[in-house]
Amino acid sequence: MAKGTPARAEDVWWNGLRWVEGAWMQSERFEEAFYEQQHALADADMRARLANPEDTWRVAYDRDCEPYDPRRPIRVPTWALAMQSATELDLMIGAVRNVMRAQDRLPAEIRTWMTGEHVLELLRNVAEHWDEEGGRSGEKLNVVHPDVRVGEIQYTDKEIWVGGIPLSRIRAWLARVRTALRDALAGADIEVPDDLASAVEGDDALSWPEDRRRYRLWAVPHVDMEDWGPPMPEDVTEAVDDLLARRFLNLRRRDQSD
């Protein structure tokens, strides 16, 4: 298949800003999911170690903590959580690769770089071809970076390493790329709006209401586990599931093609 014609550099720089945002978003989502998975694994380990109902630590937890208190080992390392953590990682690496493509089109005098880029590129290629065994990128990864294992993550309570590359390094690089892309666009006389400016022309010039929210949805804080409360009773959960199923069925009835 013949390759398409390269897009204009200005268009690549503009869309590169979107991928910087996407890579940053995915780094945050991956970090949150990964640490949550580790907390759940630790809770499962604690449950196994405190299996004896007479264990003094278990007695203390039952005495000093209310049910569903997150200080108790209540998190479950579900398969769903494991799948989310792995998927957030693959999506992050894919977004990082797209940032690299925009970076490659920057003028040489402002072009950025990051130590370990090649590792992330190979990991991205392996992740993209998840339905294949072997492959050139996997073989190259084994030869050039024999210490890197696909899917292997190192971490402390403050840092996560993907392919030996700390997450903080990726984020620092993303900030540099964003600055370089904005500078390149400014050099081409293309105005780049602030990330939190309204995308609707004239909207920010309107005076009412003064109280407005500007936000990245992925950066909105979640409700802390201690504020979750106990799960809904099973009969209520079943009733809600039934209502949602009916709503979905009604939506599907409108689709005449499938």
Protein Blocks (a to p, Z undefined) as FASTA:
>chain_A
ZZdddddfklmmmmmmmmmmmmmmmmmmmmmmmmmmmmmmmmmmmmmmmmpmkbmklmmm
mmmpcehiakbcfbccdfklmmmmmmmmmmmmmmmmmmmmmmmmpcfklcccdehklmmm
mmmmmmmmmmbgeijklmmmmmmmmmbcghiacddfkbcceehiafklmmmmmmmmmmmm
mmmmmmnopacddfkbcfbghklmpmbdfbdcdddfklpccddfklnopaddfklmmmmm
mmmmmmmmmmmmmmmkZZ
